[in-house]
Amino acid sequence: MSHYAGLSNANLDFGMSAKIGKVRSRMGRRRVDRAANEIAGSASYRGLDVNSLAFVPIRTGIISPRLNIVLPELHPGAFFAGIRTALDVGLRVASTVGLQPRLIVMRNSPFGSTRRATYALLSREFGLEESQFSLFDPAGLMDTTISENDVWMATHWTTAHALDIASRLGRISPSRVLYLVQDYEAGFSAWSSEYALARSTLHTGFHLIVNSSPLALYLTSVENIAVRDELVFAPSLDMSRLEIAAAHRRVDSSKTRILFYGRPSKPRNLFRIGCSSLYRLSSRILANGHEVEFSSAGEAHPNIALDGAVLTSVGKLGWHEYFDVLARTDIVFSLQHSPHPSHPPLDAVCSGAIAVTNEMGGTRDGLHERLLVSRPDPDELANKLCLAVERARSGGLGGFDPSFIKNLGRELDDVVRVISAEIEL
């Protein structure tokens, strides 16, 4: 039987486009590095990161300025909360200041059917038509002329690092770079070159826009950065879909459904601690005769045996599918050992479910009565999960409630107005 049996031509085309995109990305990086050799001083920065020299070979001229939104990746399979928020912020700024957005994708730039699907996604989610923006990778950017007055927006430490190198070599001005900080990304790496480089991007002199007040407090404490309150916004949740999920929430009094945000490849999500907590929960709750359904989403992994139950992995969910699953979930169990509030617990609470998560720097406890918080310890988390099950079984679910989000930062539109007023065109 063919290895591709059961796959449609559309699926094959999409998969082939993604593979070609990866090859094009590697070839593009080599082309960029060769062009960067012509710029004095660039050799000393080669190899810090695969994209360190991405913007060194840019070509400027007399042309209308644009807002360059620099993304680590962009395609339907990578449209998670961080990318969505980055686009949301960048497109709002572009609209406010009257600049056409130019999207620059650092790795695996969409190609072929993946590119068409990406255009459809941008149209559906942001009302953005193909004529209203342009899409490049760093290699493609070398073939166009940009303005010295372009405004740049970094959205991840790797994108900020590439812009920092270009700034050090005099290719762009740091005063024209916005930096959307969505987490303490240095913590995603062990103490290493990556850790040090990620930290250094916070001290480049770029204009910082920070996603959530807990993260802003952490940056002030750890990096001694004076983050301006008016540039700190509350997490950008998909309120319309959360309201729909709340309206369609299905309550089954005979069974409690727990969704674990399980991502074993992301250390900050504390996968092993989460699994241990669920095992401790199952050994206690099932002994009391409660029927509980355990599922895991976020990343595919083998099903895991608990005590008398199974944690079933449903893998990575699409954006629409995620909200459908949320409407069928009573308890969301999501761990995040970094200062930015993880979206799944916030989504759960907003849509009427109960959430259990870990504390981080004293910033999560007390946010909402349906958000249960403890230290990242299996026994303590299992206790909170037991409490969540009891509450769910006794009618502890609620309705749509976004009111607590205002405690995590300002309205995004207010922040956009402030930063837009400071951009010199």
MILO-199183 format. One record per residue (C-alpha): residue in one letter; residue number from 1; y negated, z negated, x. Coordinates in steps of 0.001 Angstrom, whole numbers. Layout:
BEGIN
+-----+-----+---------+---------+---------+
| res |   n |      py |      pz |      px |
+-----+-----+---------+---------+---------+
|   A | NUM |       Y |       Z |       X |
...
+-----+-----+---------+---------+---------+
END
This chain:
BEGIN
+-----+-----+---------+---------+---------+
| res |   n |      py |      pz |      px |
+-----+-----+---------+---------+---------+
|   M |   1 |       0 |       0 |       0 |
|   S |   2 |   -3477 |     826 |    1217 |
|   H |   3 |   -5453 |   -2029 |    2741 |
|   Y |   4 |   -8215 |   -1029 |     301 |
|   A |   5 |   -6068 |   -1008 |   -2831 |
|   G |   6 |   -7917 |   -2441 |   -5798 |
|   L |   7 |  -11342 |   -1848 |   -4334 |
|   S |   8 |  -13747 |     524 |   -6065 |
|   N |   9 |  -15529 |    3314 |   -4217 |
|   A |  10 |  -18744 |    1363 |   -4761 |
|   N |  11 |  -17269 |   -1673 |   -3003 |
|   L |  12 |  -16043 |     467 |    -121 |
|   D |  13 |  -19457 |    2132 |     173 |
|   F |  14 |  -21206 |   -1251 |     164 |
|   G |  15 |  -18865 |   -2658 |    2819 |
|   M |  16 |  -19213 |     406 |    5026 |
|   S |  17 |  -23001 |     290 |    4689 |
|   A |  18 |  -22993 |   -3355 |    5807 |
|   K |  19 |  -20877 |   -2501 |    8875 |
|   I |  20 |  -23127 |     417 |    9778 |
|   G |  21 |  -26133 |   -1867 |    9338 |
|   K |  22 |  -24717 |   -4327 |   11878 |
|   V |  23 |  -24086 |   -1533 |   14403 |
|   R |  24 |  -27605 |    -165 |   13863 |
|   S |  25 |  -28975 |   -3685 |   14380 |
|   R |  26 |  -27237 |   -4045 |   17754 |
|   M |  27 |  -28360 |    -589 |   18875 |
|   G |  28 |  -31881 |   -1345 |   17699 |
|   R |  29 |  -32051 |   -4539 |   19765 |
|   R |  30 |  -31064 |   -2611 |   22883 |
|   R |  31 |  -33763 |     -43 |   22156 |
|   V |  32 |  -36370 |   -2775 |   21669 |
|   D |  33 |  -35380 |   -4482 |   24930 |
|   R |  34 |  -35694 |   -1203 |   26859 |
|   A |  35 |  -39152 |    -583 |   25408 |
|   A |  36 |  -40214 |   -4162 |   26166 |
|   N |  37 |  -39470 |   -3535 |   29853 |
|   E |  38 |  -42725 |   -1566 |   29988 |
|   I |  39 |  -44752 |   -4674 |   29113 |
|   A |  40 |  -45675 |   -6847 |   32097 |
|   G |  41 |  -44133 |  -10314 |   31983 |
|   S |  42 |  -41548 |   -9570 |   29302 |
|   A |  43 |  -38545 |   -9783 |   31638 |
|   S |  44 |  -38985 |  -13524 |   32095 |
|   Y |  45 |  -38368 |  -14102 |   28375 |
|   R |  46 |  -35359 |  -11816 |   27984 |
|   G |  47 |  -32197 |  -13605 |   26924 |
|   L |  48 |  -33787 |  -16721 |   25461 |
|   D |  49 |  -32657 |  -15424 |   22060 |
|   V |  50 |  -31244 |  -12048 |   21020 |
|   N |  51 |  -34566 |  -11217 |   19343 |
|   S |  52 |  -36972 |  -12821 |   21814 |
|   L |  53 |  -38664 |   -9489 |   22613 |
|   A |  54 |  -38560 |   -8079 |   19078 |
|   F |  55 |  -42338 |   -7678 |   18712 |
|   V |  56 |  -43342 |   -7072 |   22303 |
|   P |  57 |  -43264 |   -3233 |   22039 |
|   I |  58 |  -45402 |   -2989 |   18859 |
|   R |  59 |  -48005 |    -218 |   18778 |
|   T |  60 |  -51430 |    -926 |   17278 |
|   G |  61 |  -54112 |    1444 |   16036 |
|   I |  62 |  -56826 |    1931 |   13444 |
|   I |  63 |  -54967 |    1460 |   10180 |
|   S |  64 |  -55229 |    -763 |    7123 |
|   P |  65 |  -53829 |   -4241 |    7841 |
|   R |  66 |  -50692 |   -5516 |    6115 |
|   L |  67 |  -48909 |   -8821 |    5733 |
|   N |  68 |  -45728 |   -8757 |    7802 |
|   I |  69 |  -43117 |  -11075 |    6269 |
|   V |  70 |  -40512 |  -11611 |    8999 |
|   L |  71 |  -37074 |  -12576 |    7673 |
|   P |  72 |  -33909 |  -13447 |    9612 |
|   E |  73 |  -31922 |  -11254 |    7195 |
|   L |  74 |  -32216 |   -9677 |    3765 |
|   H |  75 |  -29469 |   -8296 |    1557 |
|   P |  76 |  -27894 |   -9323 |   -1776 |
|   G |  77 |  -25202 |  -11376 |     -24 |
|   A |  78 |  -27819 |  -13459 |    1797 |
|   F |  79 |  -30185 |  -14070 |   -1085 |
|   F |  80 |  -29980 |  -17861 |    -981 |
|   A |  81 |  -32752 |  -20375 |   -1636 |
|   G |  82 |  -34378 |  -20140 |    1806 |
|   I |  83 |  -34750 |  -16352 |    1736 |
|   R |  84 |  -35867 |  -16382 |   -1884 |
|   T |  85 |  -38548 |  -18990 |   -1171 |
|   A |  86 |  -39720 |  -17093 |    1924 |
|   L |  87 |  -40181 |  -13932 |    -125 |
|   D |  88 |  -41817 |  -15846 |   -2954 |
|   V |  89 |  -44398 |  -17429 |    -639 |
|   G |  90 |  -45030 |  -14271 |    1354 |
|   L |  91 |  -45459 |  -12012 |   -1667 |
|   R |  92 |  -47836 |  -14484 |   -3320 |
|   V |  93 |  -49971 |  -14624 |    -188 |
|   A |  94 |  -49967 |  -10823 |      71 |
|   S |  95 |  -51081 |  -10499 |   -3544 |
|   T |  96 |  -53792 |  -13135 |   -3162 |
|   V |  97 |  -55362 |  -11622 |     -35 |
|   G |  98 |  -54861 |   -8023 |   -1176 |
|   L |  99 |  -52560 |   -6869 |    1636 |
|   Q | 100 |  -49501 |   -4696 |    1113 |
|   P | 101 |  -46368 |   -6559 |    2243 |
|   R | 102 |  -44246 |   -5195 |    5060 |
|   L | 103 |  -40797 |   -6809 |    5177 |
|   I | 104 |  -39295 |   -7025 |    8670 |
|   V | 105 |  -35603 |   -7933 |    8846 |
|   M | 106 |  -34452 |   -9259 |   12222 |
|   R | 107 |  -30695 |   -8726 |   11948 |
|   N | 108 |  -28389 |   -6475 |    9940 |
|   S | 109 |  -31247 |   -4644 |    8252 |
|   P | 110 |  -29967 |   -3188 |    4966 |
|   F | 111 |  -28676 |     376 |    5184 |
|   G | 112 |  -27276 |    2885 |    2696 |
|   S | 113 |  -25934 |    1316 |    -489 |
|   T | 114 |  -26856 |   -2140 |     832 |
|   R | 115 |  -30459 |    -987 |    1139 |
|   R | 116 |  -30415 |     424 |   -2407 |
|   A | 117 |  -28965 |   -2845 |   -3697 |
|   T | 118 |  -31672 |   -4762 |   -1813 |
|   Y | 119 |  -34408 |   -2662 |   -3421 |
|   A | 120 |  -32853 |   -3310 |   -6835 |
|   L | 121 |  -32744 |   -7045 |   -6066 |
|   L | 122 |  -36423 |   -7139 |   -5075 |
|   S | 123 |  -37349 |   -5247 |   -8220 |
|   R | 124 |  -35332 |   -7545 |  -10451 |
|   E | 125 |  -36418 |  -10829 |   -8884 |
|   F | 126 |  -40047 |  -10117 |   -7985 |
|   G | 127 |  -41006 |   -6992 |   -9917 |
|   L | 128 |  -41490 |   -5323 |   -6531 |
|   E | 129 |  -41137 |   -1548 |   -6620 |
|   E | 130 |  -40369 |     598 |   -3580 |
|   S | 131 |  -43885 |    2044 |   -3465 |
|   Q | 132 |  -45408 |   -1431 |   -3205 |
|   F | 133 |  -43885 |   -2485 |     133 |
|   S | 134 |  -42189 |   -1187 |    3257 |
|   L | 135 |  -38999 |   -2388 |    4933 |
|   F | 136 |  -38340 |   -2269 |    8678 |
|   D | 137 |  -36254 |   -3747 |   11428 |
|   P | 138 |  -37894 |   -4404 |   14829 |
|   A | 139 |  -36660 |   -1077 |   16235 |
|   G | 140 |  -38064 |     836 |   13288 |
|   L | 141 |  -41355 |   -1003 |   13636 |
|   M | 142 |  -41823 |     599 |   17070 |
|   D | 143 |  -42038 |    3993 |   15362 |
|   T | 144 |  -45008 |    3080 |   13198 |
|   T | 145 |  -48572 |    2068 |   13942 |
|   I | 146 |  -49733 |   -1365 |   12852 |
|   S | 147 |  -53184 |   -2903 |   12725 |
|   E | 148 |  -54504 |   -5478 |   15163 |
|   N | 149 |  -55635 |   -7283 |   12015 |
|   D | 150 |  -52165 |   -7543 |   10518 |
|   V | 151 |  -51200 |  -11006 |    9328 |
|   W | 152 |  -47694 |  -12202 |   10220 |
|   M | 153 |  -45526 |  -14780 |    8468 |
|   A | 154 |  -42579 |  -16395 |   10243 |
|   T | 155 |  -39893 |  -17790 |    7932 |
|   H | 156 |  -37294 |  -19254 |   10335 |
|   W | 157 |  -37431 |  -20597 |   13865 |
|   T | 158 |  -35917 |  -17397 |   15295 |
|   T | 159 |  -38661 |  -15311 |   13687 |
|   A | 160 |  -41356 |  -17738 |   14872 |
|   H | 161 |  -39895 |  -17631 |   18388 |
|   A | 162 |  -40130 |  -13822 |   18530 |
|   L | 163 |  -43741 |  -13969 |   17350 |
|   D | 164 |  -44482 |  -16705 |   19889 |
|   I | 165 |  -43225 |  -14526 |   22759 |
|   A | 166 |  -45336 |  -11609 |   21512 |
|   S | 167 |  -48310 |  -13978 |   21373 |
|   R | 168 |  -47744 |  -15254 |   24921 |
|   L | 169 |  -47734 |  -11660 |   26164 |
|   G | 170 |  -50965 |  -10871 |   24324 |
|   R | 171 |  -49396 |   -8535 |   21774 |
|   I | 172 |  -50541 |  -10503 |   18718 |
|   S | 173 |  -52956 |  -13376 |   18103 |
|   P | 174 |  -51433 |  -16756 |   17168 |
|   S | 175 |  -54386 |  -17298 |   14849 |
|   R | 176 |  -53005 |  -14518 |   12637 |
|   V | 177 |  -49538 |  -16027 |   12223 |
|   L | 178 |  -48435 |  -18154 |    9281 |
|   Y | 179 |  -45267 |  -20205 |    9779 |
|   L | 180 |  -43283 |  -21220 |    6720 |
|   V | 181 |  -41226 |  -24263 |    7786 |
|   Q | 182 |  -38373 |  -25010 |    5391 |
|   D | 183 |  -36351 |  -27543 |    7369 |
|   Y | 184 |  -36125 |  -29236 |   10754 |
|   E | 185 |  -34174 |  -26272 |   12097 |
|   A | 186 |  -33843 |  -27674 |   15605 |
|   G | 187 |  -31326 |  -30064 |   14075 |
|   F | 188 |  -29067 |  -27150 |   13141 |
|   S | 189 |  -28088 |  -26837 |   16827 |
|   A | 190 |  -26714 |  -29312 |   19314 |
|   W | 191 |  -29119 |  -30465 |   22022 |
|   S | 192 |  -29362 |  -27132 |   23803 |
|   S | 193 |  -31627 |  -24187 |   24566 |
|   E | 194 |  -31576 |  -23289 |   20861 |
|   Y | 195 |  -32596 |  -26835 |   19930 |
|   A | 196 |  -35483 |  -26826 |   22426 |
|   L | 197 |  -36670 |  -23350 |   21427 |
|   A | 198 |  -36614 |  -24246 |   17740 |
|   R | 199 |  -38690 |  -27358 |   18424 |
|   S | 200 |  -41154 |  -25401 |   20547 |
|   T | 201 |  -41982 |  -23052 |   17657 |
|   L | 202 |  -43559 |  -26000 |   15835 |
|   H | 203 |  -46148 |  -26310 |   18611 |
|   T | 204 |  -47307 |  -22698 |   18862 |
|   G | 205 |  -50606 |  -23153 |   17041 |
|   F | 206 |  -49433 |  -21062 |   14094 |
|   H | 207 |  -50655 |  -22036 |   10618 |
|   L | 208 |  -47893 |  -24267 |    9241 |
|   I | 209 |  -46911 |  -24109 |    5565 |
|   V | 210 |  -44277 |  -26751 |    4837 |
|   N | 211 |  -41651 |  -26777 |    2112 |
|   S | 212 |  -41617 |  -30345 |     707 |
|   S | 213 |  -43317 |  -33625 |    1530 |
|   P | 214 |  -40142 |  -35265 |    2948 |
|   L | 215 |  -39978 |  -32534 |    5583 |
|   A | 216 |  -43694 |  -32860 |    6314 |
|   L | 217 |  -43282 |  -36608 |    6876 |
|   Y | 218 |  -40345 |  -35964 |    9206 |
|   L | 219 |  -42318 |  -33424 |   11256 |
|   T | 220 |  -45152 |  -35905 |   11600 |
|   S | 221 |  -42788 |  -38685 |   12658 |
|   V | 222 |  -40569 |  -36742 |   15066 |
|   E | 223 |  -42880 |  -34035 |   16412 |
|   N | 224 |  -46241 |  -35807 |   16010 |
|   I | 225 |  -47571 |  -32843 |   14047 |
|   A | 226 |  -50499 |  -33427 |   11718 |
|   V | 227 |  -49309 |  -31477 |    8677 |
|   R | 228 |  -52104 |  -30907 |    6169 |
|   D | 229 |  -51256 |  -32206 |    2687 |
|   E | 230 |  -52823 |  -29163 |    1030 |
|   L | 231 |  -50306 |  -26916 |    2833 |
|   V | 232 |  -47203 |  -28806 |    1666 |
|   F | 233 |  -45554 |  -27476 |   -1488 |
|   A | 234 |  -42738 |  -28725 |   -3671 |
|   P | 235 |  -39412 |  -26875 |   -3417 |
|   S | 236 |  -39535 |  -23595 |   -5300 |
|   L | 237 |  -36741 |  -23755 |   -7878 |
|   D | 238 |  -35804 |  -21008 |  -10310 |
|   M | 239 |  -37124 |  -22915 |  -13317 |
|   S | 240 |  -36496 |  -20178 |  -15877 |
|   R | 241 |  -32802 |  -19998 |  -15012 |
|   L | 242 |  -32522 |  -23775 |  -14803 |
|   E | 243 |  -33997 |  -24079 |  -18284 |
|   I | 244 |  -31448 |  -21577 |  -19565 |
|   A | 245 |  -28646 |  -23479 |  -17816 |
|   A | 246 |  -29806 |  -26697 |  -19492 |
|   A | 247 |  -29880 |  -25012 |  -22902 |
|   H | 248 |  -26357 |  -23670 |  -22417 |
|   R | 249 |  -24864 |  -26795 |  -20873 |
|   R | 250 |  -21348 |  -27249 |  -22163 |
|   V | 251 |  -20181 |  -30819 |  -22624 |
|   D | 252 |  -16447 |  -31552 |  -22722 |
|   S | 253 |  -15815 |  -35216 |  -23431 |
|   S | 254 |  -12152 |  -34923 |  -22409 |
|   K | 255 |  -12855 |  -33749 |  -18864 |
|   T | 256 |  -15497 |  -34342 |  -16183 |
|   R | 257 |  -16328 |  -31357 |  -13987 |
|   I | 258 |  -17511 |  -32009 |  -10427 |
|   L | 259 |  -18958 |  -29239 |   -8276 |
|   F | 260 |  -19015 |  -29910 |   -4521 |
|   Y | 261 |  -21436 |  -27887 |   -2412 |
|   G | 262 |  -18875 |  -27344 |     322 |
|   R | 263 |  -19875 |  -25386 |    3418 |
|   P | 264 |  -17542 |  -26267 |    6314 |
|   S | 265 |  -19382 |  -23972 |    8747 |
|   K | 266 |  -22715 |  -25800 |    8252 |
|   P | 267 |  -22569 |  -29192 |   10012 |
|   R | 268 |  -25635 |  -30485 |    8146 |
|   N | 269 |  -23704 |  -30281 |    4851 |
|   L | 270 |  -21241 |  -32972 |    6057 |
|   F | 271 |  -18183 |  -31187 |    4680 |
|   R | 272 |  -15569 |  -33599 |    6060 |
|   I | 273 |  -17441 |  -36651 |    4804 |
|   G | 274 |  -17704 |  -34998 |    1413 |
|   C | 275 |  -13981 |  -34267 |    1252 |
|   S | 276 |  -13156 |  -37852 |    2237 |
|   S | 277 |  -15494 |  -39136 |    -478 |
|   L | 278 |  -13816 |  -36946 |   -3102 |
|   Y | 279 |  -10373 |  -38160 |   -1997 |
|   R | 280 |  -11539 |  -41750 |   -2366 |
|   L | 281 |  -12943 |  -40912 |   -5798 |
|   S | 282 |   -9764 |  -39191 |   -7000 |
|   S | 283 |   -7568 |  -42118 |   -5973 |
|   R | 284 |   -9695 |  -44453 |   -8084 |
|   I | 285 |  -10788 |  -42425 |  -11065 |
|   L | 286 |   -7496 |  -40695 |  -11874 |
|   A | 287 |   -5739 |  -44051 |  -11850 |
|   N | 288 |   -7985 |  -44981 |  -14773 |
|   G | 289 |   -6743 |  -42038 |  -16807 |
|   H | 290 |   -9871 |  -39886 |  -16436 |
|   E | 291 |   -9352 |  -36130 |  -16253 |
|   V | 292 |  -11559 |  -34679 |  -13555 |
|   E | 293 |  -11859 |  -31067 |  -12406 |
|   F | 294 |  -12883 |  -30627 |   -8765 |
|   S | 295 |  -14319 |  -27352 |   -7488 |
|   S | 296 |  -16184 |  -26349 |   -4347 |
|   A | 297 |  -18800 |  -23601 |   -3988 |
|   G | 298 |  -21074 |  -22377 |   -1219 |
|   E | 299 |  -18489 |  -21029 |    1202 |
|   A | 300 |  -14862 |  -19998 |     888 |
|   H | 301 |  -12302 |  -22425 |    2331 |
|   P | 302 |   -8655 |  -23297 |    1597 |
|   N | 303 |   -8028 |  -25482 |   -1437 |
|   I | 304 |   -7822 |  -29124 |    -415 |
|   A | 305 |   -5336 |  -31660 |   -1743 |
|   L | 306 |   -6916 |  -34858 |   -3010 |
|   D | 307 |   -5076 |  -37916 |   -4349 |
|   G | 308 |   -3413 |  -36472 |   -7441 |
|   A | 309 |   -5851 |  -33563 |   -7734 |
|   V | 310 |   -6951 |  -30405 |   -5923 |
|   L | 311 |  -10390 |  -29378 |   -4738 |
|   T | 312 |  -10455 |  -25682 |   -5658 |
|   S | 313 |  -12713 |  -23424 |   -3628 |
|   V | 314 |  -14542 |  -20712 |   -5582 |
|   G | 315 |  -16361 |  -19498 |   -2476 |
|   K | 316 |  -19910 |  -18257 |   -2218 |
|   L | 317 |  -21498 |  -17616 |   -5608 |
|   G | 318 |  -23968 |  -14896 |   -6474 |
|   W | 319 |  -27409 |  -15990 |   -7645 |
|   H | 320 |  -26681 |  -15351 |  -11344 |
|   E | 321 |  -23141 |  -16720 |  -11146 |
|   Y | 322 |  -24411 |  -19953 |   -9607 |
|   F | 323 |  -26487 |  -20806 |  -12664 |
|   D | 324 |  -23591 |  -19985 |  -14995 |
|   V | 325 |  -21387 |  -22426 |  -13055 |
|   L | 326 |  -24165 |  -25017 |  -13072 |
|   A | 327 |  -24268 |  -24902 |  -16880 |
|   R | 328 |  -20548 |  -25822 |  -16931 |
|   T | 329 |  -20899 |  -28671 |  -14419 |
|   D | 330 |  -21361 |  -32363 |  -15169 |
|   I | 331 |  -21802 |  -33669 |  -11604 |
|   V | 332 |  -23073 |  -31842 |   -8528 |
|   F | 333 |  -22033 |  -33447 |   -5244 |
|   S | 334 |  -24148 |  -32045 |   -2417 |
|   L | 335 |  -24757 |  -33485 |    1044 |
|   Q | 336 |  -27573 |  -32450 |    3380 |
|   H | 337 |  -28178 |  -34304 |    6635 |
|   S | 338 |  -31589 |  -32773 |    7282 |
|   P | 339 |  -35008 |  -33738 |    5925 |
|   H | 340 |  -35577 |  -30867 |    3511 |
|   P | 341 |  -34232 |  -31744 |      36 |
|   S | 342 |  -31169 |  -29630 |    -659 |
|   H | 343 |  -31589 |  -27397 |   -3711 |
|   P | 344 |  -28255 |  -28011 |   -5524 |
|   P | 345 |  -28997 |  -31689 |   -6345 |
|   L | 346 |  -32505 |  -30760 |   -7522 |
|   D | 347 |  -31114 |  -27883 |   -9588 |
|   A | 348 |  -28537 |  -30210 |  -11115 |
|   V | 349 |  -31053 |  -32836 |  -12154 |
|   C | 350 |  -33536 |  -30254 |  -13475 |
|   S | 351 |  -30813 |  -28670 |  -15627 |
|   G | 352 |  -29594 |  -31970 |  -17064 |
|   A | 353 |  -26568 |  -32714 |  -14865 |
|   I | 354 |  -26008 |  -35719 |  -12583 |
|   A | 355 |  -26277 |  -35300 |   -8810 |
|   V | 356 |  -24893 |  -37346 |   -5929 |
|   T | 357 |  -26306 |  -36899 |   -2430 |
|   N | 358 |  -26945 |  -38733 |     829 |
|   E | 359 |  -30104 |  -40499 |    1871 |
|   M | 360 |  -32224 |  -39079 |    4685 |
|   G | 361 |  -35103 |  -41099 |    6041 |
|   G | 362 |  -35682 |  -42986 |    2804 |
|   T | 363 |  -36984 |  -39894 |     989 |
|   R | 364 |  -34429 |  -39310 |   -1795 |
|   D | 365 |  -33629 |  -42585 |   -3514 |
|   G | 366 |  -35708 |  -43139 |   -6643 |
|   L | 367 |  -36667 |  -39503 |   -7213 |
|   H | 368 |  -34843 |  -39365 |  -10565 |
|   E | 369 |  -32487 |  -41573 |  -12568 |
|   R | 370 |  -29806 |  -38860 |  -12514 |
|   L | 371 |  -30002 |  -38449 |   -8727 |
|   L | 372 |  -27639 |  -41012 |   -7185 |
|   V | 373 |  -28124 |  -41635 |   -3470 |
|   S | 374 |  -26287 |  -43531 |    -744 |
|   R | 375 |  -25754 |  -43553 |    2994 |
|   P | 376 |  -23504 |  -40684 |    4191 |
|   D | 377 |  -20437 |  -42933 |    4150 |
|   P | 378 |  -17208 |  -41963 |    2291 |
|   D | 379 |  -16800 |  -45301 |     521 |
|   E | 380 |  -20445 |  -45575 |    -526 |
|   L | 381 |  -20552 |  -41983 |   -1728 |
|   A | 382 |  -17294 |  -42502 |   -3639 |
|   N | 383 |  -18907 |  -45486 |   -5374 |
|   K | 384 |  -21826 |  -43301 |   -6463 |
|   L | 385 |  -19428 |  -40592 |   -7627 |
|   C | 386 |  -17514 |  -43161 |   -9712 |
|   L | 387 |  -20781 |  -44262 |  -11280 |
|   A | 388 |  -21685 |  -40636 |  -11957 |
|   V | 389 |  -18342 |  -40033 |  -13698 |
|   E | 390 |  -18819 |  -43105 |  -15890 |
|   R | 391 |  -22331 |  -41965 |  -16818 |
|   A | 392 |  -21169 |  -38434 |  -17595 |
|   R | 393 |  -18389 |  -39733 |  -19837 |
|   S | 394 |  -20775 |  -42046 |  -21676 |
|   G | 395 |  -23358 |  -39382 |  -22500 |
|   G | 396 |  -25477 |  -39705 |  -19381 |
|   L | 397 |  -26287 |  -36005 |  -19140 |
|   G | 398 |  -29782 |  -34908 |  -20075 |
|   G | 399 |  -31907 |  -31863 |  -20813 |
|   F | 400 |  -34235 |  -29704 |  -18795 |
|   D | 401 |  -36503 |  -31985 |  -16741 |
|   P | 402 |  -38586 |  -30565 |  -13866 |
|   S | 403 |  -41156 |  -33372 |  -13927 |
|   F | 404 |  -40003 |  -35142 |  -10750 |
|   I | 405 |  -40488 |  -32063 |   -8560 |
|   K | 406 |  -44234 |  -32743 |   -8372 |
|   N | 407 |  -43434 |  -35789 |   -6219 |
|   L | 408 |  -42165 |  -33466 |   -3475 |
|   G | 409 |  -45365 |  -31530 |   -2838 |
|   R | 410 |  -48165 |  -29508 |   -4379 |
|   E | 411 |  -47875 |  -26512 |   -6667 |
|   L | 412 |  -47068 |  -23429 |   -4609 |
|   D | 413 |  -49971 |  -21464 |   -6125 |
|   D | 414 |  -52395 |  -24147 |   -4939 |
|   V | 415 |  -51020 |  -23974 |   -1391 |
|   V | 416 |  -51172 |  -20163 |   -1430 |
|   R | 417 |  -54829 |  -20266 |   -2451 |
|   V | 418 |  -55683 |  -22645 |     400 |
|   I | 419 |  -53916 |  -20678 |    3140 |
|   S | 420 |  -55135 |  -17336 |    1782 |
|   A | 421 |  -58762 |  -18503 |    1950 |
|   E | 422 |  -58281 |  -19224 |    5667 |
|   I | 423 |  -56967 |  -15770 |    6570 |
|   E | 424 |  -59652 |  -13648 |    8238 |
|   L | 425 |  -59298 |  -10022 |    7155 |
+-----+-----+---------+---------+---------+
END
